Amino acid sequence: MAATLALAGCRQDMHNQPKFIPQRGTTFFASGRSVRPQVENTVARNQMDADSYFYTGLQGGKEGDGLPIPLTEATMERGQERFNIYCTPCHSRVGNGVGMIVQRGYRPAGNFHTDRLRNAPLGHFFTVMTNGYGAMPDYSAQLTPADRWAVAAYIRALQLSQDAKPSDVAAGGHVQELHAIAKDAGMPTGFADPWALPSTAVYGTPNGEDNGIPGQPMGTPPPGTGAHYGQAATQNSGQRNSGGAPSAPVSNGTPYGQPY
Ligand code: HEC
């Protein structure tokens, strides 16, 4: 008897712990649930397929093509919004690689309107955002994988926007040349011309690919350097090498006619 009492007495202290018994209610939380809901985006161990195309942009070790998320209007809007926040400072709103930071001397960012990038698989854009590319930092911390795919999808829309033919417009649609629109809108001469860059801009891509940026001396590193990085700024003509007469400085005193 004495032994039983003594044992029960010992047990009480451990018995009255402030703990939640599984599936039992509580007055502590307003919902009355002691089992808490999962934190958003929680992934149970072994349940994330980190090697999948969705997370890597790679198929069989190579950049894959195709969008691993549904292509909806919401996807495009999300992509546009994220692109305008994170990419336009360098790539500009139209994706020509001459954003505000570049106009002030940062290395020209990729121009999405070259044949090489028009033909690049969608996974290329995803891996560039995921891993960075040359002078471009990666955006994996700022953009979730789904957001990176949405931005990649939006880049495809940008590519079409700068390369559309009159035949792409639905019958009856109104087509007008950009210079004519600029003139009608009372913009200064040269507004619709290719964008000029300051002579301080430094050209080069990691592998010396043509990034289609105005004045970039492609594949011609200065003699003796053998390097593509940090090519002399003096090689910059300040003008796009792809057609069009050099644009005259605009009359309002600012060197760049475009907002960005
Ligand atoms: C801080 C400036 C900066 C920002 C912001 C930036 N980039 Fe870039 N990006 C660059 C530069 C610079 C290059 C060219 C790399 C080089 O020359 O070293 C580049 C190149 C690229 C290329 C071309 C790769 C190739 O194959 O030539 C793609 C695609 C690209 N960026 C996508 C993006 C996307 C999408 C975003 C937004 C999530 C973004 N970039 C944000 C600077 C930037």
py3Dmol code that shows the C-alpha trace and the ligand (Angstrom):
import py3Dmol

protein = """\
ATOM      1  CA  MET A   1       0.000   0.000   0.000  1.00  0.00           C
ATOM      2  CA  ALA A   2       2.673   2.396   1.037  1.00  0.00           C
ATOM      3  CA  ALA A   3       4.658   1.433  -2.020  1.00  0.00           C
ATOM      4  CA  THR A   4       1.671   2.072  -4.361  1.00  0.00           C
ATOM      5  CA  LEU A   5       1.060   5.504  -2.891  1.00  0.00           C
ATOM      6  CA  ALA A   6       4.685   6.397  -3.153  1.00  0.00           C
ATOM      7  CA  LEU A   7       4.821   5.332  -6.800  1.00  0.00           C
ATOM      8  CA  ALA A   8       1.624   7.215  -7.731  1.00  0.00           C
ATOM      9  CA  GLY A   9       2.964  10.286  -5.978  1.00  0.00           C
ATOM     10  CA  CYS A  10       6.146  10.161  -7.983  1.00  0.00           C
ATOM     11  CA  ARG A  11       4.207   9.845 -11.193  1.00  0.00           C
ATOM     12  CA  GLN A  12       2.047  12.968 -10.724  1.00  0.00           C
ATOM     13  CA  ASP A  13       4.815  15.434 -11.492  1.00  0.00           C
ATOM     14  CA  MET A  14       5.475  13.923 -14.893  1.00  0.00           C
ATOM     15  CA  HIS A  15       1.814  13.437 -15.596  1.00  0.00           C
ATOM     16  CA  ASN A  16       0.814  17.086 -15.425  1.00  0.00           C
ATOM     17  CA  GLN A  17       3.096  18.420 -18.125  1.00  0.00           C
ATOM     18  CA  PRO A  18       1.912  21.386 -20.160  1.00  0.00           C
ATOM     19  CA  LYS A  19       1.804  19.360 -23.367  1.00  0.00           C
ATOM     20  CA  PHE A  20      -0.717  18.691 -26.139  1.00  0.00           C
ATOM     21  CA  ILE A  21      -2.016  15.162 -26.530  1.00  0.00           C
ATOM     22  CA  PRO A  22      -2.385  14.341 -30.257  1.00  0.00           C
ATOM     23  CA  GLN A  23      -5.847  15.148 -31.679  1.00  0.00           C
ATOM     24  CA  ARG A  24      -7.065  16.622 -28.413  1.00  0.00           C
ATOM     25  CA  GLY A  25      -8.490  20.138 -28.345  1.00  0.00           C
ATOM     26  CA  THR A  26      -7.092  23.128 -26.512  1.00  0.00           C
ATOM     27  CA  THR A  27      -8.308  26.472 -25.280  1.00  0.00           C
ATOM     28  CA  PHE A  28      -4.900  27.996 -25.994  1.00  0.00           C
ATOM     29  CA  PHE A  29      -5.483  28.687 -29.707  1.00  0.00           C
ATOM     30  CA  ALA A  30      -8.606  30.494 -30.878  1.00  0.00           C
ATOM     31  CA  SER A  31      -9.357  27.710 -33.366  1.00  0.00           C
ATOM     32  CA  GLY A  32      -9.445  25.203 -30.497  1.00  0.00           C
ATOM     33  CA  ARG A  33      -7.002  22.938 -32.396  1.00  0.00           C
ATOM     34  CA  SER A  34      -3.874  21.730 -30.671  1.00  0.00           C
ATOM     35  CA  VAL A  35      -2.557  20.324 -33.969  1.00  0.00           C
ATOM     36  CA  ARG A  36      -1.300  23.320 -35.896  1.00  0.00           C
ATOM     37  CA  PRO A  37      -1.860  23.766 -39.644  1.00  0.00           C
ATOM     38  CA  GLN A  38       1.195  23.240 -41.838  1.00  0.00           C
ATOM     39  CA  VAL A  39       3.263  26.295 -42.570  1.00  0.00           C
ATOM     40  CA  GLU A  40       2.715  27.347 -46.176  1.00  0.00           C
ATOM     41  CA  ASN A  41       5.135  25.788 -48.677  1.00  0.00           C
ATOM     42  CA  THR A  42       6.209  23.112 -46.196  1.00  0.00           C
ATOM     43  CA  VAL A  43       7.531  20.068 -47.999  1.00  0.00           C
ATOM     44  CA  ALA A  44       7.791  16.782 -46.172  1.00  0.00           C
ATOM     45  CA  ARG A  45      11.091  14.965 -46.357  1.00  0.00           C
ATOM     46  CA  ASN A  46      11.565  13.010 -49.569  1.00  0.00           C
ATOM     47  CA  GLN A  47       8.544  14.629 -51.107  1.00  0.00           C
ATOM     48  CA  MET A  48      10.363  17.253 -53.154  1.00  0.00           C
ATOM     49  CA  ASP A  49      11.530  16.193 -56.556  1.00  0.00           C
ATOM     50  CA  ALA A  50      14.449  18.570 -56.715  1.00  0.00           C
ATOM     51  CA  ASP A  51      15.854  16.935 -59.848  1.00  0.00           C
ATOM     52  CA  SER A  52      12.710  17.453 -61.896  1.00  0.00           C
ATOM     53  CA  TYR A  53      12.464  19.735 -64.922  1.00  0.00           C
ATOM     54  CA  PHE A  54      10.334  22.115 -62.872  1.00  0.00           C
ATOM     55  CA  TYR A  55      13.198  22.766 -60.431  1.00  0.00           C
ATOM     56  CA  THR A  56      16.201  22.545 -62.755  1.00  0.00           C
ATOM     57  CA  GLY A  57      15.067  23.532 -66.241  1.00  0.00           C
ATOM     58  CA  LEU A  58      17.112  20.555 -67.416  1.00  0.00           C
ATOM     59  CA  GLN A  59      16.016  17.418 -69.224  1.00  0.00           C
ATOM     60  CA  GLY A  60      18.631  14.698 -69.497  1.00  0.00           C
ATOM     61  CA  GLY A  61      21.290  17.175 -68.393  1.00  0.00           C
ATOM     62  CA  LYS A  62      20.435  19.658 -71.148  1.00  0.00           C
ATOM     63  CA  GLU A  63      18.280  22.778 -71.078  1.00  0.00           C
ATOM     64  CA  GLY A  64      14.794  21.566 -71.870  1.00  0.00           C
ATOM     65  CA  ASP A  65      11.958  23.170 -73.752  1.00  0.00           C
ATOM     66  CA  GLY A  66       8.346  23.459 -72.680  1.00  0.00           C
ATOM     67  CA  LEU A  67       6.553  25.082 -69.774  1.00  0.00           C
ATOM     68  CA  PRO A  68       6.076  22.811 -66.730  1.00  0.00           C
ATOM     69  CA  ILE A  69       3.287  25.005 -65.320  1.00  0.00           C
ATOM     70  CA  PRO A  70      -0.102  25.750 -66.880  1.00  0.00           C
ATOM     71  CA  LEU A  71      -0.002  28.572 -69.433  1.00  0.00           C
ATOM     72  CA  THR A  72      -2.815  30.856 -68.333  1.00  0.00           C
ATOM     73  CA  GLU A  73      -3.443  34.566 -68.423  1.00  0.00           C
ATOM     74  CA  ALA A  74      -2.637  34.644 -64.697  1.00  0.00           C
ATOM     75  CA  THR A  75       0.758  33.045 -65.445  1.00  0.00           C
ATOM     76  CA  MET A  76       1.535  35.709 -68.042  1.00  0.00           C
ATOM     77  CA  GLU A  77       0.439  38.512 -65.752  1.00  0.00           C
ATOM     78  CA  ARG A  78       2.542  37.161 -62.925  1.00  0.00           C
ATOM     79  CA  GLY A  79       5.502  36.812 -65.294  1.00  0.00           C
ATOM     80  CA  GLN A  80       5.070  40.362 -66.543  1.00  0.00           C
ATOM     81  CA  GLU A  81       4.836  41.728 -63.011  1.00  0.00           C
ATOM     82  CA  ARG A  82       7.931  39.839 -61.795  1.00  0.00           C
ATOM     83  CA  PHE A  83       9.854  40.705 -64.967  1.00  0.00           C
ATOM     84  CA  ASN A  84       9.074  44.390 -64.563  1.00  0.00           C
ATOM     85  CA  ILE A  85      10.255  44.296 -60.956  1.00  0.00           C
ATOM     86  CA  TYR A  86      13.398  42.184 -61.219  1.00  0.00           C
ATOM     87  CA  CYS A  87      14.635  42.278 -64.796  1.00  0.00           C
ATOM     88  CA  THR A  88      13.814  45.672 -66.298  1.00  0.00           C
ATOM     89  CA  PRO A  89      16.513  47.621 -64.413  1.00  0.00           C
ATOM     90  CA  CYS A  90      19.051  45.908 -66.660  1.00  0.00           C
ATOM     91  CA  HIS A  91      17.090  44.351 -69.532  1.00  0.00           C
ATOM     92  CA  SER A  92      14.526  47.180 -69.993  1.00  0.00           C
ATOM     93  CA  ARG A  93      10.793  46.746 -70.345  1.00  0.00           C
ATOM     94  CA  VAL A  94      11.131  45.467 -73.896  1.00  0.00           C
ATOM     95  CA  GLY A  95      14.014  43.149 -73.031  1.00  0.00           C
ATOM     96  CA  ASN A  96      16.597  44.689 -75.356  1.00  0.00           C
ATOM     97  CA  GLY A  97      19.278  44.646 -72.656  1.00  0.00           C
ATOM     98  CA  VAL A  98      19.561  48.409 -72.380  1.00  0.00           C
ATOM     99  CA  GLY A  99      17.784  49.113 -69.099  1.00  0.00           C
ATOM    100  CA  MET A 100      18.419  52.111 -66.872  1.00  0.00           C
ATOM    101  CA  ILE A 101      21.365  50.562 -65.035  1.00  0.00           C
ATOM    102  CA  VAL A 102      23.005  49.631 -68.323  1.00  0.00           C
ATOM    103  CA  GLN A 103      22.403  53.129 -69.650  1.00  0.00           C
ATOM    104  CA  ARG A 104      24.449  54.306 -66.712  1.00  0.00           C
ATOM    105  CA  GLY A 105      27.396  52.045 -67.392  1.00  0.00           C
ATOM    106  CA  TYR A 106      26.562  48.497 -66.188  1.00  0.00           C
ATOM    107  CA  ARG A 107      27.568  45.701 -68.524  1.00  0.00           C
ATOM    108  CA  PRO A 108      24.933  45.483 -71.273  1.00  0.00           C
ATOM    109  CA  ALA A 109      22.428  42.808 -70.323  1.00  0.00           C
ATOM    110  CA  GLY A 110      21.275  40.166 -72.793  1.00  0.00           C
ATOM    111  CA  ASN A 111      19.098  41.315 -75.652  1.00  0.00           C
ATOM    112  CA  PHE A 112      16.237  38.818 -75.931  1.00  0.00           C
ATOM    113  CA  HIS A 113      15.590  39.774 -79.552  1.00  0.00           C
ATOM    114  CA  THR A 114      18.490  37.992 -81.189  1.00  0.00           C
ATOM    115  CA  ASP A 115      18.087  34.840 -83.261  1.00  0.00           C
ATOM    116  CA  ARG A 116      20.127  32.924 -80.700  1.00  0.00           C
ATOM    117  CA  LEU A 117      17.798  33.779 -77.803  1.00  0.00           C
ATOM    118  CA  ARG A 118      14.640  33.563 -79.916  1.00  0.00           C
ATOM    119  CA  ASN A 119      15.626  29.986 -80.696  1.00  0.00           C
ATOM    120  CA  ALA A 120      16.871  29.173 -77.197  1.00  0.00           C
ATOM    121  CA  PRO A 121      14.767  26.583 -75.357  1.00  0.00           C
ATOM    122  CA  LEU A 122      12.574  27.887 -72.556  1.00  0.00           C
ATOM    123  CA  GLY A 123      14.739  26.035 -70.033  1.00  0.00           C
ATOM    124  CA  HIS A 124      17.622  28.360 -70.957  1.00  0.00           C
ATOM    125  CA  PHE A 125      15.827  31.368 -69.495  1.00  0.00           C
ATOM    126  CA  PHE A 126      14.956  29.351 -66.414  1.00  0.00           C
ATOM    127  CA  THR A 127      18.545  28.246 -65.825  1.00  0.00           C
ATOM    128  CA  VAL A 128      19.879  31.777 -66.389  1.00  0.00           C
ATOM    129  CA  MET A 129      17.514  33.043 -63.665  1.00  0.00           C
ATOM    130  CA  THR A 130      18.317  30.080 -61.424  1.00  0.00           C
ATOM    131  CA  ASN A 131      22.112  30.107 -61.724  1.00  0.00           C
ATOM    132  CA  GLY A 132      22.988  33.567 -63.016  1.00  0.00           C
ATOM    133  CA  TYR A 133      24.896  34.141 -66.239  1.00  0.00           C
ATOM    134  CA  GLY A 134      28.227  35.951 -66.569  1.00  0.00           C
ATOM    135  CA  ALA A 135      27.840  39.358 -64.986  1.00  0.00           C
ATOM    136  CA  MET A 136      24.197  38.668 -64.175  1.00  0.00           C
ATOM    137  CA  PRO A 137      23.462  37.530 -60.630  1.00  0.00           C
ATOM    138  CA  ASP A 138      21.023  34.690 -60.062  1.00  0.00           C
ATOM    139  CA  TYR A 139      17.431  35.371 -59.075  1.00  0.00           C
ATOM    140  CA  SER A 140      16.652  32.090 -57.327  1.00  0.00           C
ATOM    141  CA  ALA A 141      16.222  33.823 -53.970  1.00  0.00           C
ATOM    142  CA  GLN A 142      13.864  36.476 -55.315  1.00  0.00           C
ATOM    143  CA  LEU A 143      11.797  34.261 -57.632  1.00  0.00           C
ATOM    144  CA  THR A 144      10.241  30.916 -56.759  1.00  0.00           C
ATOM    145  CA  PRO A 145      10.635  28.227 -59.445  1.00  0.00           C
ATOM    146  CA  ALA A 146       7.034  28.839 -60.573  1.00  0.00           C
ATOM    147  CA  ASP A 147       7.735  32.574 -60.837  1.00  0.00           C
ATOM    148  CA  ARG A 148      10.874  31.899 -62.882  1.00  0.00           C
ATOM    149  CA  TRP A 149       8.821  29.841 -65.321  1.00  0.00           C
ATOM    150  CA  ALA A 150       6.209  32.601 -65.467  1.00  0.00           C
ATOM    151  CA  VAL A 151       8.941  35.147 -66.285  1.00  0.00           C
ATOM    152  CA  ALA A 152      10.340  32.806 -68.955  1.00  0.00           C
ATOM    153  CA  ALA A 153       6.871  32.549 -70.511  1.00  0.00           C
ATOM    154  CA  TYR A 154       6.554  36.322 -70.462  1.00  0.00           C
ATOM    155  CA  ILE A 155       9.933  36.683 -72.192  1.00  0.00           C
ATOM    156  CA  ARG A 156       8.477  34.636 -75.059  1.00  0.00           C
ATOM    157  CA  ALA A 157       5.657  37.189 -75.282  1.00  0.00           C
ATOM    158  CA  LEU A 158       8.210  40.012 -75.311  1.00  0.00           C
ATOM    159  CA  GLN A 159      10.092  38.265 -78.090  1.00  0.00           C
ATOM    160  CA  LEU A 160       6.937  38.088 -80.161  1.00  0.00           C
ATOM    161  CA  SER A 161       6.145  41.726 -79.368  1.00  0.00           C
ATOM    162  CA  GLN A 162       9.409  42.871 -80.970  1.00  0.00           C
ATOM    163  CA  ASP A 163       9.375  40.452 -83.871  1.00  0.00           C
ATOM    164  CA  ALA A 164       5.723  40.340 -84.878  1.00  0.00           C
ATOM    165  CA  LYS A 165       4.738  40.520 -88.530  1.00  0.00           C
ATOM    166  CA  PRO A 166       1.626  42.275 -89.786  1.00  0.00           C
ATOM    167  CA  SER A 167       0.324  38.779 -90.562  1.00  0.00           C
ATOM    168  CA  ASP A 168       0.430  37.961 -86.823  1.00  0.00           C
ATOM    169  CA  VAL A 169      -2.247  40.578 -86.233  1.00  0.00           C
ATOM    170  CA  ALA A 170      -5.814  39.369 -86.439  1.00  0.00           C
ATOM    171  CA  ALA A 171      -7.608  40.389 -89.627  1.00  0.00           C
ATOM    172  CA  GLY A 172      -8.916  43.920 -89.406  1.00  0.00           C
ATOM    173  CA  GLY A 173      -6.348  44.895 -86.765  1.00  0.00           C
ATOM    174  CA  HIS A 174      -4.629  48.233 -87.181  1.00  0.00           C
ATOM    175  CA  VAL A 175      -0.891  48.058 -87.891  1.00  0.00           C
ATOM    176  CA  GLN A 176       1.282  51.162 -87.727  1.00  0.00           C
ATOM    177  CA  GLU A 177       5.045  51.549 -87.943  1.00  0.00           C
ATOM    178  CA  LEU A 178       6.752  52.536 -84.678  1.00  0.00           C
ATOM    179  CA  HIS A 179       8.357  55.665 -86.120  1.00  0.00           C
ATOM    180  CA  ALA A 180       4.959  56.819 -87.362  1.00  0.00           C
ATOM    181  CA  ILE A 181       3.435  56.249 -83.925  1.00  0.00           C
ATOM    182  CA  ALA A 182       6.248  58.221 -82.283  1.00  0.00           C
ATOM    183  CA  LYS A 183       5.771  61.054 -84.741  1.00  0.00           C
ATOM    184  CA  ASP A 184       2.022  61.108 -84.180  1.00  0.00           C
ATOM    185  CA  ALA A 185       2.623  61.230 -80.446  1.00  0.00           C
ATOM    186  CA  GLY A 186       4.861  64.266 -80.894  1.00  0.00           C
ATOM    187  CA  MET A 187       7.999  62.485 -79.671  1.00  0.00           C
ATOM    188  CA  PRO A 188      11.452  63.843 -80.538  1.00  0.00           C
ATOM    189  CA  THR A 189      13.317  62.601 -83.604  1.00  0.00           C
ATOM    190  CA  GLY A 190      15.088  59.385 -82.853  1.00  0.00           C
ATOM    191  CA  PHE A 191      12.581  58.276 -80.218  1.00  0.00           C
ATOM    192  CA  ALA A 192      11.825  55.050 -82.023  1.00  0.00           C
ATOM    193  CA  ASP A 193      15.438  54.480 -83.027  1.00  0.00           C
ATOM    194  CA  PRO A 194      17.705  51.925 -81.377  1.00  0.00           C
ATOM    195  CA  TRP A 195      18.866  53.040 -77.952  1.00  0.00           C
ATOM    196  CA  ALA A 196      22.323  54.469 -77.598  1.00  0.00           C
ATOM    197  CA  LEU A 197      24.707  53.562 -74.784  1.00  0.00           C
ATOM    198  CA  PRO A 198      27.296  55.703 -73.027  1.00  0.00           C
ATOM    199  CA  SER A 199      30.916  55.217 -73.991  1.00  0.00           C
ATOM    200  CA  THR A 200      31.569  53.873 -70.481  1.00  0.00           C
ATOM    201  CA  ALA A 201      29.588  50.693 -71.195  1.00  0.00           C
ATOM    202  CA  VAL A 202      31.692  47.532 -71.053  1.00  0.00           C
ATOM    203  CA  TYR A 203      30.821  44.702 -73.395  1.00  0.00           C
ATOM    204  CA  GLY A 204      31.218  40.989 -73.223  1.00  0.00           C
ATOM    205  CA  THR A 205      29.429  37.739 -72.407  1.00  0.00           C
ATOM    206  CA  PRO A 206      30.915  34.818 -70.508  1.00  0.00           C
ATOM    207  CA  ASN A 207      31.583  32.799 -73.633  1.00  0.00           C
ATOM    208  CA  GLY A 208      31.867  35.647 -76.059  1.00  0.00           C
ATOM    209  CA  GLU A 209      28.417  34.983 -77.536  1.00  0.00           C
ATOM    210  CA  ASP A 210      26.691  37.734 -79.421  1.00  0.00           C
ATOM    211  CA  ASN A 211      24.291  39.278 -76.960  1.00  0.00           C
ATOM    212  CA  GLY A 212      23.035  41.551 -79.693  1.00  0.00           C
ATOM    213  CA  ILE A 213      23.811  44.722 -77.821  1.00  0.00           C
ATOM    214  CA  PRO A 214      24.458  47.946 -79.692  1.00  0.00           C
ATOM    215  CA  GLY A 215      28.060  48.362 -80.714  1.00  0.00           C
ATOM    216  CA  GLN A 216      29.294  45.120 -79.219  1.00  0.00           C
ATOM    217  CA  PRO A 217      32.386  43.975 -81.101  1.00  0.00           C
ATOM    218  CA  MET A 218      31.493  40.307 -81.219  1.00  0.00           C
ATOM    219  CA  GLY A 219      34.084  37.598 -81.336  1.00  0.00           C
ATOM    220  CA  THR A 220      36.835  40.129 -81.692  1.00  0.00           C
ATOM    221  CA  PRO A 221      38.631  40.437 -78.381  1.00  0.00           C
ATOM    222  CA  PRO A 222      41.295  43.111 -78.457  1.00  0.00           C
ATOM    223  CA  PRO A 223      44.540  41.690 -79.834  1.00  0.00           C
ATOM    224  CA  GLY A 224      46.678  40.061 -77.195  1.00  0.00           C
ATOM    225  CA  THR A 225      44.020  39.897 -74.506  1.00  0.00           C
ATOM    226  CA  GLY A 226      42.291  36.713 -75.577  1.00  0.00           C
ATOM    227  CA  ALA A 227      39.542  37.729 -73.199  1.00  0.00           C
ATOM    228  CA  HIS A 228      35.953  38.597 -73.810  1.00  0.00           C
ATOM    229  CA  TYR A 229      35.415  40.228 -70.475  1.00  0.00           C
ATOM    230  CA  GLY A 230      36.165  43.843 -69.884  1.00  0.00           C
ATOM    231  CA  GLN A 231      36.770  44.746 -73.475  1.00  0.00           C
ATOM    232  CA  ALA A 232      37.815  48.282 -73.940  1.00  0.00           C
ATOM    233  CA  ALA A 233      34.974  50.707 -73.844  1.00  0.00           C
ATOM    234  CA  THR A 234      36.587  52.558 -76.702  1.00  0.00           C
ATOM    235  CA  GLN A 235      35.388  49.792 -78.991  1.00  0.00           C
ATOM    236  CA  ASN A 236      31.886  50.968 -78.378  1.00  0.00           C
ATOM    237  CA  SER A 237      30.600  53.063 -81.187  1.00  0.00           C
ATOM    238  CA  GLY A 238      27.746  54.024 -78.934  1.00  0.00           C
ATOM    239  CA  GLN A 239      25.321  52.800 -81.536  1.00  0.00           C
ATOM    240  CA  ARG A 240      23.552  49.585 -82.266  1.00  0.00           C
ATOM    241  CA  ASN A 241      25.402  47.613 -84.903  1.00  0.00           C
ATOM    242  CA  SER A 242      22.226  46.200 -86.300  1.00  0.00           C
ATOM    243  CA  GLY A 243      20.889  48.640 -88.782  1.00  0.00           C
ATOM    244  CA  GLY A 244      19.438  52.079 -88.683  1.00  0.00           C
ATOM    245  CA  ALA A 245      21.217  55.357 -88.994  1.00  0.00           C
ATOM    246  CA  PRO A 246      22.880  56.619 -85.823  1.00  0.00           C
ATOM    247  CA  SER A 247      20.247  58.421 -83.842  1.00  0.00           C
ATOM    248  CA  ALA A 248      20.710  62.088 -83.239  1.00  0.00           C
ATOM    249  CA  PRO A 249      20.832  63.152 -79.602  1.00  0.00           C
ATOM    250  CA  VAL A 250      17.332  64.135 -78.619  1.00  0.00           C
ATOM    251  CA  SER A 251      16.564  67.769 -78.270  1.00  0.00           C
ATOM    252  CA  ASN A 252      15.228  67.768 -74.721  1.00  0.00           C
ATOM    253  CA  GLY A 253      18.731  67.577 -73.373  1.00  0.00           C
ATOM    254  CA  THR A 254      18.575  64.001 -72.139  1.00  0.00           C
ATOM    255  CA  PRO A 255      20.643  61.528 -74.120  1.00  0.00           C
ATOM    256  CA  TYR A 256      17.937  58.859 -74.135  1.00  0.00           C
ATOM    257  CA  GLY A 257      14.573  59.337 -75.686  1.00  0.00           C
ATOM    258  CA  GLN A 258      12.929  56.331 -74.086  1.00  0.00           C
ATOM    259  CA  PRO A 259      11.540  56.126 -70.601  1.00  0.00           C
ATOM    260  CA  TYR A 260      12.844  52.485 -70.393  1.00  0.00           C
TER     261      TYR A 260
END
"""
ligand_1 = """\
43
HEC
C 21.852 43.660 -62.535
C 21.511 43.601 -63.938
C 20.658 42.422 -64.397
C 19.417 42.054 -63.943
C 18.594 42.733 -62.875
C 19.017 40.930 -64.747
N 19.999 40.626 -65.648
Fe 19.889 39.213 -67.092
N 21.741 39.745 -67.763
C 22.521 40.754 -67.217
C 23.776 40.822 -67.923
C 24.875 41.825 -67.655
C 23.736 39.821 -68.912
C 24.822 39.461 -69.913
C 25.843 38.580 -69.227
C 27.236 39.034 -69.489
O 27.484 39.720 -70.487
O 28.106 38.678 -68.684
C 22.439 39.175 -68.780
C 22.002 38.144 -69.610
C 20.757 37.586 -69.539
C 20.254 36.605 -70.477
C 20.978 36.124 -71.719
C 21.711 34.864 -71.532
C 22.371 34.462 -72.859
O 22.263 33.284 -73.212
O 22.976 35.328 -73.522
C 18.995 36.273 -70.069
C 18.068 35.284 -70.725
C 18.704 37.047 -68.877
N 19.804 37.828 -68.597
C 17.517 36.993 -68.192
C 17.223 37.793 -67.081
C 15.988 37.750 -66.368
C 14.812 36.874 -66.739
C 16.069 38.646 -65.342
C 15.049 38.941 -64.273
C 14.718 37.838 -63.423
C 17.372 39.269 -65.430
N 18.040 38.729 -66.486
C 17.826 40.260 -64.575
C 22.179 41.583 -66.189
C 21.012 41.523 -65.461
"""
view = py3Dmol.view(width=600, height=400)
view.addModel(protein, "pdb")
view.setStyle({"model": 0}, {"cartoon": {"style": "trace"}})
view.addModel(ligand_1, "xyz")
view.setStyle({"model": 1}, {"stick": {}})
view.zoomTo()
view.show()
